Amino acid sequence: MGAYLRDLRKEQGTTIDEVANQIFIRPALVAAIEAGDWESLPEPVFVQGFIRRYADYLGLDGREVSQQFEPTPVAVLPDPVLATSSTVEGVVKQQDKYGLKVLSKVEPTSSNGTRTTSSSPTFNRNWLFGLVGLAAVIGLIAWFATRPAPQSTTTTSETETETPEAASEDADAIAAPDDGGDTATETATDEASEAAAPPEDLTFAVNLEQDAWMRVTVDGEVAYEGILSAGSQETWTGENEIRITAGNSGGVLFSFNGSEEQPLGQPGAVRNLTLTPDTDASTFSSP
């Protein structure tokens, strides 16, 4: 067919490039059709369309000409020797890549002529996974069945078997210790409680009756410095030391560790005060 179209083109005095420009394909494809070079052409269904347009351009009935080109691959019977192998999915002779269709997988036959179904790798893997899972379940059941029972935390002791008389004697001994031992125990407990008790925090609270400037330093750090207006109430706590400097100290009422409020100083006077854990609130006096 390609040679026929080529001869007709040459009779009409047309070049390959002119044909390619008119039917909108590359010149190399036109040359491949004329030469029957099917290795250089695309799928047969496209080649059939090229032939139809090519024939129409030359004045022929393109549809009728293109139908003479069979694009459907022709199946080839498998080789009877190799077809019995489970690893072969259809055996064909080596031909051009568009003239053949690979056959579906051929199932091997037994000696009596009946087909035997080969096992699928996926099927084998599923069986393997199932057996592994079953073995794991059986192992867990065996482990639960054979593991030792947990030992009870409650054991039989001599106390459970002692006689009522012995239990009564023990109770009397616990309920009635001698006086000297009881006094010593209470004294030791009191001393330990006093030693373990943490030191109380220092608490300094102010209630301003008049405006006053104040600077409060708690454990070495300035906690407040500025003017507090009348009616203000503030509280500072520390562990080791609280230092207070106040102007117009007579307008500042203060309380230390919950003591009764009293003026920090005289009206208009500056007062410096240092509070420590050893400070006794009852000794305060307004200068």
C-alpha positions as CSV (number, residue, x, y, z in Angstrom):
1,M,0.0,0.0,0.0
2,G,2.8,2.4,0.8
3,A,4.5,1.7,-2.5
4,Y,1.2,2.3,-4.3
5,L,0.7,5.7,-2.7
6,R,4.4,6.6,-3.4
7,D,4.1,5.8,-7.1
8,L,0.8,7.8,-7.4
9,R,2.4,10.8,-5.7
10,K,5.4,10.7,-8.1
11,E,3.0,10.5,-11.1
12,Q,1.3,13.7,-9.9
13,G,4.7,15.4,-9.4
14,T,4.2,16.0,-5.7
15,T,7.0,15.9,-3.1
16,I,6.9,14.3,0.3
17,D,7.2,17.7,2.0
18,E,4.1,19.0,0.1
19,V,2.1,15.9,1.1
20,A,3.2,16.3,4.8
21,N,2.2,20.0,4.8
22,Q,-1.3,19.2,3.4
23,I,-2.1,16.3,5.6
24,F,-0.5,17.8,8.7
25,I,2.0,15.1,9.6
26,R,5.8,15.1,9.6
27,P,7.6,14.3,6.3
28,A,9.4,11.4,8.1
29,L,6.1,9.7,8.8
30,V,5.0,10.1,5.1
31,A,8.3,8.5,4.0
32,A,7.9,5.6,6.6
33,I,4.4,4.9,5.2
34,E,5.7,4.7,1.7
35,A,8.6,2.5,2.7
36,G,6.5,0.3,4.9
37,D,8.8,1.1,7.9
38,W,6.3,0.2,10.6
39,E,9.0,0.5,13.4
40,S,9.1,4.3,12.8
41,L,5.3,4.7,12.9
42,P,3.0,5.1,15.9
43,E,0.1,2.8,16.8
44,P,-1.8,1.2,13.9
45,V,-5.0,3.2,14.5
46,F,-3.1,6.4,13.9
47,V,-1.4,5.0,10.8
48,Q,-4.8,4.2,9.4
49,G,-5.8,7.9,9.8
50,F,-2.6,9.0,8.1
51,I,-3.3,6.7,5.1
52,R,-6.9,8.0,4.8
53,R,-5.7,11.6,4.7
54,Y,-2.8,10.7,2.3
55,A,-5.2,9.0,-0.1
56,D,-7.7,11.8,0.0
57,Y,-5.0,14.3,-0.9
58,L,-4.0,12.1,-3.9
59,G,-7.7,12.1,-5.1
60,L,-8.6,8.6,-3.9
61,D,-11.3,7.4,-1.6
62,G,-9.4,7.7,1.6
63,R,-11.9,5.8,3.7
64,E,-11.8,2.8,1.4
65,V,-8.1,2.8,1.0
66,S,-7.5,3.0,4.8
67,Q,-9.8,0.1,5.4
68,Q,-7.4,-2.1,3.5
69,F,-4.9,-1.5,6.3
70,E,-5.7,-3.8,9.2
71,P,-4.8,-2.1,12.5
72,T,-6.0,-4.9,14.7
73,P,-3.2,-7.3,15.8
74,V,-3.7,-10.9,14.9
75,A,-3.3,-13.5,17.7
76,V,-0.8,-16.3,17.1
77,L,-1.2,-19.8,18.5
78,P,1.3,-20.5,21.3
79,D,4.1,-23.0,20.9
80,P,2.7,-26.3,22.2
81,V,5.9,-27.2,23.9
82,L,6.4,-23.9,25.8
83,A,2.7,-23.4,26.5
84,T,2.8,-26.0,29.2
85,S,5.3,-24.0,31.3
86,S,3.7,-22.0,34.2
87,T,6.2,-19.2,33.7
88,V,5.1,-18.3,30.1
89,E,2.2,-16.0,29.5
90,G,1.6,-16.9,25.8
91,V,4.3,-17.8,23.3
92,V,4.6,-16.0,19.9
93,K,7.2,-15.9,17.2
94,Q,9.3,-12.8,16.8
95,Q,7.4,-10.4,14.4
96,D,7.1,-6.7,14.0
97,K,5.7,-5.0,17.1
98,Y,2.3,-4.2,15.6
99,G,1.5,-7.5,13.9
100,L,0.9,-9.6,17.0
101,K,-1.2,-9.7,20.2
102,V,0.2,-11.4,23.3
103,L,-2.0,-14.3,24.3
104,S,-3.5,-14.6,27.8
105,K,-1.7,-16.9,30.2
106,V,-1.9,-20.5,29.2
107,E,-2.7,-22.9,32.0
108,P,-0.6,-26.1,31.9
109,T,-2.3,-29.4,31.3
110,S,-1.8,-32.7,32.9
111,S,-0.9,-36.0,31.2
112,N,-4.6,-36.9,30.9
113,G,-5.4,-33.7,29.0
114,T,-7.1,-31.8,31.9
115,R,-5.9,-28.4,32.9
116,T,-4.2,-27.8,36.2
117,T,-4.4,-24.5,38.0
118,S,-1.1,-23.1,39.1
119,S,-0.9,-21.5,42.5
120,S,-0.6,-17.7,42.6
121,P,2.3,-16.1,44.4
122,T,-0.3,-13.8,46.1
123,F,-2.3,-16.8,47.2
124,N,0.8,-18.4,48.7
125,R,1.7,-15.2,50.5
126,N,-1.8,-15.0,52.0
127,W,-1.5,-18.6,53.3
128,L,1.9,-17.8,54.8
129,F,0.5,-14.7,56.6
130,G,-2.4,-16.7,57.9
131,L,-0.2,-19.4,59.3
132,V,2.1,-16.8,61.0
133,G,-0.9,-15.2,62.6
134,L,-2.3,-18.5,63.8
135,A,1.1,-19.4,65.3
136,A,1.2,-16.1,67.2
137,V,-2.3,-16.7,68.6
138,I,-1.4,-20.2,69.7
139,G,1.8,-18.9,71.3
140,L,-0.1,-16.2,73.4
141,I,-2.6,-18.8,74.5
142,A,0.2,-21.2,75.6
143,W,1.9,-18.3,77.5
144,F,-1.2,-17.4,79.4
145,A,-1.9,-21.0,80.2
146,T,1.6,-21.8,81.5
147,R,2.7,-18.6,83.3
148,P,2.9,-18.9,87.1
149,A,0.0,-17.6,89.1
150,P,0.7,-14.3,90.9
151,Q,1.7,-14.8,94.5
152,S,-0.7,-13.5,97.0
153,T,0.6,-10.6,99.1
154,T,-1.3,-11.9,102.1
155,T,0.7,-14.7,103.8
156,T,0.0,-16.6,106.9
157,S,2.0,-15.3,109.8
158,E,2.5,-16.2,113.4
159,T,0.2,-13.4,114.4
160,E,-2.8,-15.1,112.8
161,T,-2.2,-18.3,114.8
162,E,-1.4,-16.7,118.2
163,T,-3.8,-17.6,121.0
164,P,-6.3,-15.1,122.4
165,E,-4.3,-14.9,125.7
166,A,-1.1,-13.8,123.8
167,A,-3.1,-11.2,121.8
168,S,-4.6,-9.8,125.0
169,E,-1.1,-9.5,126.5
170,D,0.2,-7.6,123.5
171,A,-2.8,-5.3,123.6
172,D,-2.1,-4.6,127.3
173,A,1.5,-3.9,126.6
174,I,0.7,-1.4,123.9
175,A,-2.0,0.3,125.8
176,A,-0.1,0.7,129.1
177,P,3.6,1.7,128.5
178,D,5.6,2.8,131.6
179,D,5.5,6.5,132.5
180,G,9.1,7.2,131.9
181,G,9.2,5.8,128.4
182,D,6.0,7.8,127.4
183,T,7.5,11.1,128.7
184,A,10.8,10.6,126.8
185,T,8.9,9.8,123.6
186,E,6.8,12.9,123.8
187,T,9.9,15.1,124.5
188,A,11.8,13.7,121.6
189,T,8.8,14.2,119.3
190,D,8.4,17.8,120.3
191,E,12.1,18.5,119.8
192,A,12.0,16.9,116.3
193,S,8.9,18.9,115.4
194,E,10.6,22.1,116.4
195,A,13.8,21.2,114.5
196,A,11.8,20.2,111.3
197,A,9.5,23.3,111.4
198,P,10.6,25.7,108.6
199,P,11.3,29.3,109.6
200,E,8.3,31.6,109.4
201,D,8.3,34.3,106.7
202,L,8.6,38.0,107.5
203,T,5.4,39.9,106.8
204,F,5.3,43.7,106.6
205,A,2.0,45.4,105.9
206,V,1.2,49.2,105.6
207,N,-2.0,51.2,105.7
208,L,-1.5,54.8,104.6
209,E,-3.5,57.6,106.2
210,Q,-1.5,60.2,104.2
211,D,0.5,60.3,101.0
212,A,4.1,59.1,101.7
213,W,7.2,58.1,99.7
214,M,8.5,54.6,100.5
215,R,11.3,52.2,99.5
216,V,10.9,48.6,100.6
217,T,13.9,46.2,100.1
218,V,13.1,42.4,100.6
219,D,16.1,40.0,101.0
220,G,18.5,42.4,99.3
221,E,16.2,43.3,96.3
222,V,14.1,46.5,96.0
223,A,10.5,45.4,96.0
224,Y,8.9,48.9,95.9
225,E,10.0,52.5,95.6
226,G,7.6,55.3,95.0
227,I,4.8,57.4,96.4
228,L,1.8,55.6,98.0
229,S,-1.3,57.6,98.2
230,A,-3.6,57.9,101.2
231,G,-5.9,54.8,101.6
232,S,-3.3,52.5,100.0
233,Q,-2.7,49.1,101.6
234,E,0.3,47.0,100.7
235,T,2.0,43.8,102.1
236,W,5.5,42.4,101.5
237,T,6.9,39.1,102.7
238,G,10.5,37.9,103.0
239,E,12.7,35.2,104.5
240,N,15.7,36.9,106.0
241,E,15.3,40.7,106.0
242,I,13.0,43.6,105.1
243,R,14.3,47.2,105.1
244,I,11.9,50.1,105.0
245,T,12.6,53.8,104.4
246,A,9.6,56.1,104.5
247,G,9.1,59.9,104.2
248,N,6.2,61.4,106.2
249,S,6.4,58.2,108.3
250,G,3.7,59.6,110.6
251,G,1.1,59.0,107.9
252,V,2.0,55.3,107.5
253,L,0.5,52.7,109.8
254,F,2.3,49.4,109.7
255,S,2.0,45.9,111.1
256,F,4.8,43.3,111.4
257,N,3.9,39.6,111.4
258,G,0.3,40.3,112.3
259,S,1.0,42.8,115.2
260,E,-1.4,45.6,116.0
261,E,-1.1,48.6,113.6
262,Q,1.0,51.6,114.8
263,P,2.5,54.7,113.1
264,L,5.9,54.1,111.5
265,G,7.2,57.5,112.7
266,Q,6.4,61.2,113.2
267,P,4.4,63.3,110.6
268,G,6.8,64.7,108.0
269,A,9.8,62.7,109.4
270,V,11.9,60.1,107.6
271,R,12.0,56.6,109.3
272,N,14.4,53.7,108.5
273,L,13.4,50.3,109.8
274,T,15.0,46.9,109.5
275,L,13.0,43.7,110.2
276,T,14.6,40.2,110.7
277,P,13.4,36.9,112.2
278,D,14.8,38.0,115.5
279,T,12.8,41.3,115.6
280,D,10.2,41.4,118.4
281,A,7.1,43.4,117.3
282,S,6.3,44.3,120.9
283,T,9.4,46.4,121.2
284,F,8.5,48.8,118.4
285,S,8.0,52.4,119.4
286,S,7.3,55.4,117.3
287,P,10.2,57.9,117.6
